[in-house]
């Protein structure tokens, strides 16, 4: 019965934190150390966490950001394995047991992650009950295409959801912790460091509900395209090949980089930030000049066109 440390960074999540905590306490694997690091909440989050008593260890810090809260929890963790669960997501009851089984089968793996389900509100504004999801419609077993040495694949997409992953504790000692200077793409940056050093395993059946709501960080429009900065910097530093010799071609990498520039530009254009959008359209063209569509958007942006989503 290996010990699993579960770390939940919390900030002003009084609406969802109890459901998230209960999904951990209801796991079929019971040797769990649950640590909630509250990052300076000003609502009732801390009181709700404290109401669970000794089953949850509450650590309170000033508002330093999610990365600092996660790192604080990792430093405090005493388990052989570590999970990082966002304060509004939810685990199905066999999540930990399934991942621990894969670690037994694959002692070389540094991490095990899984598919997840987007958890959207119903028209009445309520989230469907977790019991309403039929997991048997999803295939079981391992997704071989996204398992093993996958650094080259993670250079073009972030396939691993933080809440759906489990890591050996040694991974953080070897690969480091979250970069607290990054306001966005901080999880992707850490995953790239990990998958360079360890093979990982992906389960095809979802273990996690990924709650969707307007306050999510990935819905915030930012003036800096942290995603393309991260990927360009990483490819320049470490190249485009995994340890087993599989590589991305330069064309594959730059095509995907151009797509991200385009997505960033269209998002800003929707909010009327034309200068940022035009600069990103130009970067998309430089990344992949064969895609002339990126240039075609520039006059449209100058004349005030906005995309509709």
N, C-alpha and C positions, 0 to 999 in steps of 0.2 A: 504493500500500500504506500507508494511514494507520496511524499508531501508536495502539494501544488500550492504555490502562493499566487493568489489572485489580487491584482492591484486595480482599484477603481479610482481614477482622478475625478473629483467632483467639483462643480461650480454652479451654484444657483440652479439646481435640478430637482426641486421639490416635487415636481409633477411626476417624475419617472424613476427616481433613485430607489424607491422601495421595491418596485417590480424588478429592477435590475438586480438588487441584492438578493431577493428571494429566488431568482433564477440560479444564483450561485449556491445558496444554502440548500436548494432542492436537487443538487446534482447526485447522481447515483454513486459517484466516487466521493467518499466522505472525508478523506484526509486533506482538508483544505484550510489554508490560512488566508482569511479574507481581510485585506487592508484597504481602507478607504482614505485617500489623501485629499482632504478638502482644501481647495485653493482659494480660501478667503470668501466663501459664500456669504451673501447678505440676506438670503431668504431662509426658509426653514430646513434646508438640506441637512445641516449638521444635527439638528434636533431629531430628524427622521432617522438618520444613521445611528445616532446614539440610542434610539429606542430599541434597536436590535440587541442591545446588551453585549455580553461577552463573546457572542458569535461573530462580531465584527470589531476589528481594531481600527479606531478612528484616529487619524493623525491630522492636525490642523496646522496650516501654514498661511502666511500672508499671500496675497495674490501675486504669484510669480509666473503663472502660465501653466498650461497643460504639460509641457515637456518637463518642467521642473517638478511638477507633482508626480509624474510617472517615474522620474529618476529617483525621487525621494522614496517612493514605494519600493523600487527595485533594490535600493540600498538597504531597506529595512527587511526585505524578504528573506525567509529562512528555508524555503522549499527547494527541492531538487529541480523543480520545473516552475516556470513563471508564465502567467497569463496577464494580459493587459486588456481590461474590459472598459469600454466607454460607459459613462454614467447613465446613458439612456437606452442602451442596447439590451438584448435578452438572449440567454442560452437555453437551448433544449436540454433536458435532464441528463442525457448521456454524452454530452459534449466532452467532458474531461476524460471519461472512461474510454471513449473511442480514440482519442488522441494518445492517451497513455499506451494503449494497445499497439498503436503504430510505432511508438518509440521502442517498444520491446522487439518488434519485428525488424526495425531499422535503427540499430544502435549507432550508426554513423550519422544519422540525421540530427541537425541542430534545431529544427523546428517542424511542427506539423500544423497545417492550417486547413481550412475547409471552404467550401462554398457557403454562401449566406443568402438570406431572403430579404429583399427590400420590404420594409414594414411601413406601409402607407396608411394614412387615415382613411376611414370610410367617409361617405358623404355627410354623415352626421357628426364628423369631427372626432370620432372614437377610433382607436386602433383595434383591429381584430384580435380576439383572444388568441394567445399562443397555441392553445389546444385545438384551434380551428385549422391549423396547418397539417396537412397529411404528408409526412416526410417519406412515406413509402412510394410516392410517385417519382421520387428522385433516385437515380441509380446509386448503388453502394459501391464500395471499393475505392481504389486510388486513381486519380487523374494522372496518368503517366506523362501526358504532354506537359504538365506544369509541376512535375516532381523531379527530384534529382538536382543536378547542377543547373540552376535556372538564372544565373546572373544576367546572361545575354537577353533573356526574355523580359526580365524586370527593368531593363534599360528602355523598353518601349511602353510598358504599362505596369501599373501597380495592381497586381493580382491578389495580394494578400490584405484582407481587412484586419485591422488591429484586433478587434474584438473576437475574431474567428481563429486566432493563432495561439499556439503554445510553444514555448522555447525551453531548452535546457538552460538552467541558471548559468552554466559556464559560458554560454554564448555571449552574455553581456560583459563578462570579465575579459573575454578575448577580443570582442568586436567593439566594445564601448557602449555608451549610453546615448540617450537622445541629445541631439545638438540643441541646446536651449536658446541659441541665437536665431533659430529658424522659426518664423511665425507660421509657416505653411510648408507642406511636403516633408515635414520632419519625420514622419513614419516611413515614407518612401526612402529617404536618405539613409535611415538605419537599416531598412530591409536590404538595400544594396550592399551595405557593409557585411551584413550577415550572410547573404547568399553567395558572396565571393569566397567565404571561408567554410561554409557548410552546405551539404545537400539538404534539401527540405522535401517534405511529403505533403501532397494535397489530397484531401478526402473529397470525393464527388458529392456526397450527401451533405446538405447544409446542417450546421450546428448552431447557427446564430441568426437572430432577427436584427436587422440593421434599421433602426428607427429613422424615419424621414420626417423632418419638421423644419420650419423656416429659420430656426436659430442655429442650424448646423454650420460649422466652420467652413465646410466646402461649398457653401452657397454664398459666401461673402465675396464681393467683387474687390480685388486688390489691384493696386497700381503697378505692382511688380509681378512678373510671370515667374514665380519661384520654381514651377515645374520644369520649364525649359532651361532655366539656369542650372538647376540640379543635374539634369540629364546631360547637358553639354559639358559641364564641369567633370562629371563622373566619367564619361566616355573619354575625355581628354586625359584624365588621370590614370584610368585603369584599362582602357581599351574596350573592345566589344566582344570578348570571348570568355566563356565559362571555363572552368578547370578541366572539363572533359573534352575540350577542344571545339565545342559547338560555338558558333559565332553569328552575330548579326552582320550583314553586309552594310557598307556605308550608305548604300541607297535605301535599305530598309530603315536604318536609323534616321536619316534625314527626311525621308517621307513622313515618318511619324512625328518628328520634331516640327515639320511644317504644319501638320494637322493640329498640333497643340498651339502653335502660334495663331493659326486661323481661329480656333475655338476661343482663345484669349481675346483676340481682336473683336470677334462678333459679340462676345459678352459685354465688352466695354462699349461697343457701338450701340447696343441696346439701351445703355444707360446714358447715351449722349456724350461719351468721352471719346471724341473723334480723334484727337491727336494721339492718344495712347493706341487706339485701334489702328490708325494708319501706320504708325511705326511697327506694330506687330504684323500687319499685312506685308510690309516690306521685308521683315525678317523671315516670314513664311516663304516668300519668293526666293530670298537668298538661300534658305535652307534647301529648297527643292525648286529650282528654276523651271522645270518642266510643267509645273502646275501654274499656268497663267491666270487661273481663277483668283489667286491671291492678289494679283495686280488689278484685276477687273473690279474688285470691291472698293478700291481707293476712290475713283471718281464718284461712285455711289455714296461713299461716306462723306465726301466733300459737299455733295448736294443734299445732305441731311437724311439719307435713307437709314432706316433702322430695321434690323431683323425682328421677326415675330416668333416667339416661342410658345 
